Amino acid sequence: MRTVGPEGPAEVLALGRKRMYEISLSLADHYTEVETLLRKYRKQRVSLADACLIRCAELHEEPRILTFDSDFGIYRWARNRSFVAL
C-alpha cells in the first residue's frame, strides 16, 4: 500500500476499524498449507501476506480479490483456480 501513497497502511487499518474487512485466518491453524504455497511460488518471491490471502481464498472458496499486486494474475488457489482482481 505504500506504493500507492504514504498513508496507505494507515488507511487500510482505518477500514478494518470500520469493519470494512475481517482478517479470517489464524496462521497457527494453517502453517502446513501456507508453507506449501511459499514453496510453490518461491520463484515469484511470494510474500507471507500473499500466501495467507491465497489460503483465505481456498478456505472461503472466493476468487475475488482487491489488490494492486499483479502477481495475483499468476497465483492460483485450490490448485488451479485463478483470482478475479477487483
C-alpha positions as CSV (number, residue, x, y, z in Angstrom):
1,M,0.0,0.0,0.0
2,R,3.0,2.3,0.5
3,T,3.5,2.3,-3.3
4,V,0.0,3.8,-3.7
5,G,0.6,6.5,-1.1
6,P,2.5,7.0,2.2
7,E,-0.7,6.8,4.2
8,G,-1.8,3.6,2.6
9,P,-1.1,1.2,5.5
10,A,-2.8,3.5,8.0
11,E,-5.8,3.8,5.7
12,V,-6.1,0.0,5.5
13,L,-6.1,-0.2,9.3
14,A,-8.8,2.5,9.5
15,L,-11.0,0.5,7.1
16,G,-10.5,-2.5,9.4
17,R,-11.7,-0.5,12.4
18,K,-14.8,0.4,10.5
19,R,-15.4,-3.3,9.9
20,M,-15.0,-3.0,6.1
21,Y,-13.0,-6.2,6.2
22,E,-12.1,-9.1,8.5
23,I,-8.9,-11.0,8.8
24,S,-10.2,-14.5,8.9
25,L,-7.0,-16.6,9.1
26,S,-5.1,-17.7,12.1
27,L,-1.7,-18.7,10.7
28,A,-1.3,-21.1,13.6
29,D,-4.0,-23.3,12.1
30,H,-2.6,-23.3,8.5
31,Y,1.2,-23.5,8.7
32,T,1.4,-26.5,6.5
33,E,-0.7,-25.1,3.7
34,V,0.9,-21.7,3.8
35,E,4.3,-23.3,3.8
36,T,3.3,-25.3,0.7
37,L,2.2,-22.1,-1.1
38,L,5.5,-20.3,-0.1
39,R,7.4,-23.2,-1.7
40,K,5.2,-23.4,-4.8
41,Y,5.7,-19.7,-5.6
42,R,9.2,-19.2,-4.4
43,K,10.4,-18.1,-7.9
44,Q,7.8,-15.3,-7.8
45,R,9.1,-14.4,-4.3
46,V,5.6,-14.7,-2.8
47,S,5.2,-12.8,0.5
48,L,3.8,-14.4,3.6
49,A,0.9,-12.0,3.3
50,D,0.1,-13.1,-0.2
51,A,0.3,-16.8,0.7
52,C,-2.2,-16.1,3.5
53,L,-4.5,-14.4,1.1
54,I,-4.3,-17.4,-1.3
55,R,-5.1,-19.7,1.7
56,C,-8.1,-17.5,2.6
57,A,-9.4,-17.8,-0.9
58,E,-9.1,-21.6,-0.6
59,L,-10.9,-21.7,2.7
60,H,-13.7,-19.4,1.7
61,E,-13.9,-20.6,-1.9
62,E,-13.7,-16.9,-3.0
63,P,-11.8,-15.9,-6.2
64,R,-12.5,-12.1,-5.9
65,I,-9.6,-10.1,-4.5
66,L,-9.0,-6.4,-4.2
67,T,-5.3,-5.9,-4.9
68,F,-2.7,-3.7,-6.6
69,D,-0.4,-6.8,-6.8
70,S,-0.1,-8.1,-10.3
71,D,1.2,-11.4,-9.0
72,F,-2.3,-12.4,-8.3
73,G,-2.6,-12.9,-12.1
74,I,-0.1,-15.7,-11.6
75,Y,-1.1,-17.2,-8.3
76,R,-3.8,-19.9,-8.2
77,W,-6.0,-21.0,-5.4
78,A,-7.4,-24.6,-4.9
79,R,-4.6,-25.8,-7.1
80,N,-5.7,-24.3,-10.4
81,R,-8.4,-21.7,-9.9
82,S,-7.5,-18.1,-10.9
83,F,-8.2,-14.9,-9.0
84,V,-10.7,-12.3,-10.1
85,A,-9.0,-8.9,-9.4
86,L,-11.3,-6.1,-8.5
